[in-house]
Amino acid sequence: MRFIKMHGIGNDYVYIDGALNATLDFPRVARLVSDRHLAIGSDGLIAVCPPTRADAHLRMRMFNADGSEGEMCGNGIRCVAKFAIDRAMASANPLRIETGRGVLEVAWERGGDGRVASASVMMGTPILASAQIPAQIKGISAAAHVVAHAIDLARFGPNDWWKSANVQPHMTLVSMGNPHAIFVCDDPALVPLELVGPHIERDSWFPARINAHFVRFESNGSRATMRTWERGSGITLACGTGASAVCVAGVLLTKCGRTLHAQLPGGSLRLDWPHDEASVCMTGGATEVFAGEVDLDALAASLSVGVSETRAPSDSLAHDCVQGATHG
């Protein structure tokens, strides 16, 4: 299988041409390639496919590291545009890309090397109705907006985990085609995300699981710092739909203006939400890391060895399975 490793401010995926690999079991491939110690390493797999709708140029199918299929990935869709334009699979600007959220427009810009360097994505109008997040919380009606909803933070983890970061005891829910829970705190770096993330993701309130974000809004109302636990992948360096949801939550909480510069561990994104009925526009970079090819059967065998043995497999074993050339 030929692939391209790409990332949007650190949110990295293995990208493949879906038409050339149509017979593959995409969920299985996502699980195989995502292991960061024994395989290529990524937050998941994205297949760039022919569209199923007449109003789209391409289709993006996104699979998390655990093989589950996600509706959308804001950082990933920018890289889909780069994948397609740099390889002459499409030429329209903006590109119309079919996703689980519907068809989204992506306007792209070339860098000094003539290849796509950044893109702006119309992420769609936020979804706020509780039932459409989806969330099932006692006392919250299906149509109600969950904004600054008071909660007992002990629900999501042991040992007073919220104290060092001074996490405020409320949450706001936003769907950008996939579900997000936003928590405001003084210092996202102090949140033990590896401990509380799994509790939030799989809490009974969220029947489709959920992405969790901890954010500090700056006093000037134009900037925020955030960290993410991504449903199906764990801690990630960036989340485009999550940053969009944080912008929406910040406006609803009167913590920020309608233009927000979000700082994520992997880099920064600009979010614009002109008014309540508008689409959120997200702008950021798209970077190709390397191209390569992988023998999936050999990779599966090496992962089996790595799991069954108490010691790590040799470097030569991994090298036999994945061969790549640096690019970009």
WORA-V811481 format. One record per residue. SS is DSSP state (H for helix, E for strand, C for the rest). OMEGA is omega in whole degrees, -180 to 180 (* if undefined). NEAR is the number of other ideal C-beta (glycine too) atoms within 10 Angstrom. Layout:
BEGIN
ss = <SS;SS>
omega = <OMEGA;OMEGA>
near = <NEAR;NEAR>
END
This chain:
BEGIN
ss = <C;E;E;E;E;E;E;E;C;C;E;E;E;E;E;E;E;C;C;C;C;C;C;C;C;H;H;H;H;H;H;H;H;H;C;C;C;C;C;C;C;C;C;E;E;E;E;E;E;C;C;C;C;C;C;C;C;E;E;E;E;E;E;E;C;C;C;C;E;E;C;C;C;H;H;H;H;H;H;H;H;H;H;H;H;H;C;C;C;C;C;C;C;C;E;E;E;E;E;C;C;E;E;E;E;E;E;E;E;E;C;C;C;C;C;E;E;E;E;E;E;E;E;E;E;C;E;C;E;H;H;H;H;C;C;C;C;C;C;C;C;C;C;C;E;C;C;C;E;E;C;C;H;H;H;H;C;C;C;C;C;C;C;C;C;C;C;C;C;E;E;E;E;E;E;C;C;C;E;E;E;E;E;E;C;C;C;H;H;H;C;C;H;H;H;H;H;H;H;H;H;C;C;C;C;C;C;C;C;C;E;E;E;E;E;E;E;C;C;C;C;C;E;E;E;E;E;E;E;E;C;C;C;E;E;E;C;C;C;H;H;H;H;H;H;H;H;H;H;H;H;H;C;C;C;C;C;C;E;E;E;E;E;E;C;C;E;E;E;E;E;E;C;C;C;C;C;C;E;E;E;E;E;E;E;C;E;E;E;E;E;E;E;E;C;H;H;H;H;H;H;H;H;H;H;H;H;H;C;C;C;C;C;C;H;H;H;H;H;H;H;E;E;E;E;E;C;C>
omega = <175;-176;172;174;-178;175;170;-174;174;176;-165;178;169;-176;177;173;-175;-180;-180;-177;-172;-177;-178;172;-172;178;179;-180;178;180;-178;-170;-169;-178;-173;180;-172;-177;-178;-179;-178;172;179;-177;174;178;178;-167;170;-178;172;-179;-177;-177;180;176;-176;173;175;171;-172;-179;179;-178;179;178;179;-179;179;-179;-173;173;-176;176;-180;-176;175;179;174;178;179;179;-174;-177;-178;-179;175;174;180;-179;-175;175;11;171;174;-172;179;179;174;177;-173;180;-178;179;179;175;-173;178;177;173;-178;179;179;180;-179;-178;-179;-178;173;-174;171;-169;-179;180;180;176;-173;-179;-173;-176;-178;179;0;175;178;-175;-178;179;179;-179;-177;-176;-174;173;180;-178;-178;-180;-178;-179;171;-175;177;177;-171;178;-176;164;175;-173;-173;-169;-174;179;-177;177;-180;-173;174;178;176;-178;179;170;171;-171;168;-167;-178;172;-176;179;180;-180;179;-176;-179;-179;-178;178;177;-169;-179;180;-174;-179;-180;179;-179;-177;-172;178;-177;176;-170;-174;178;-171;-174;172;-178;-178;175;-168;170;176;179;-174;180;175;-178;-176;177;174;-174;171;-170;162;-174;179;176;-178;-180;-179;178;-178;-179;176;-176;176;178;177;176;179;178;176;180;180;180;177;-179;-179;-175;178;-178;175;-176;167;-176;171;-177;176;178;-179;-178;-177;-175;176;172;179;176;176;-170;178;-170;-178;-176;170;172;177;180;-180;179;-176;175;-171;172;-177;178;175;179;173;-175;173;-173;179;178;179;178;179;-179;178;178;178;-178;-179;-173;-179;179;178;179;176;-177;177;-178;179;178;-179;179;-175;-175;175;-178;176;-180;179;173;*>
near = <17;11;23;24;23;26;23;31;24;16;30;26;31;26;24;24;19;18;12;12;16;11;5;15;11;21;16;14;24;27;21;24;26;24;18;11;10;20;21;23;15;24;30;30;29;27;24;25;19;14;15;8;11;5;9;18;20;24;20;29;18;25;27;24;22;14;18;17;15;24;16;24;31;28;33;29;27;32;28;32;28;26;24;24;21;18;12;7;16;17;9;14;15;16;23;17;26;20;24;15;22;14;17;22;17;27;15;21;13;14;12;6;9;8;15;24;17;18;26;19;32;17;28;21;15;23;20;20;16;21;13;13;24;17;24;13;18;5;6;16;10;11;10;15;16;21;16;16;18;8;16;7;17;12;12;22;17;10;9;9;19;21;10;14;20;13;22;16;14;16;27;25;27;28;26;28;21;27;25;28;28;28;25;24;21;12;14;23;13;17;24;14;21;10;13;22;23;16;15;24;21;12;17;8;21;21;12;13;17;24;28;29;31;28;28;19;22;14;7;8;16;12;15;25;19;24;26;29;25;27;25;20;25;17;13;23;19;27;36;28;31;33;33;30;31;31;32;29;28;24;20;18;17;10;20;26;14;17;14;26;15;29;18;28;17;20;18;16;28;15;27;18;23;11;7;12;7;14;18;27;19;28;17;25;21;29;19;19;15;14;16;18;12;21;14;16;10;14;22;16;14;22;19;11;15;17;10;7;9;4;7;12;16;11;8;7;15;19;10;14;21;19;10;16;8;10;12;17>
END
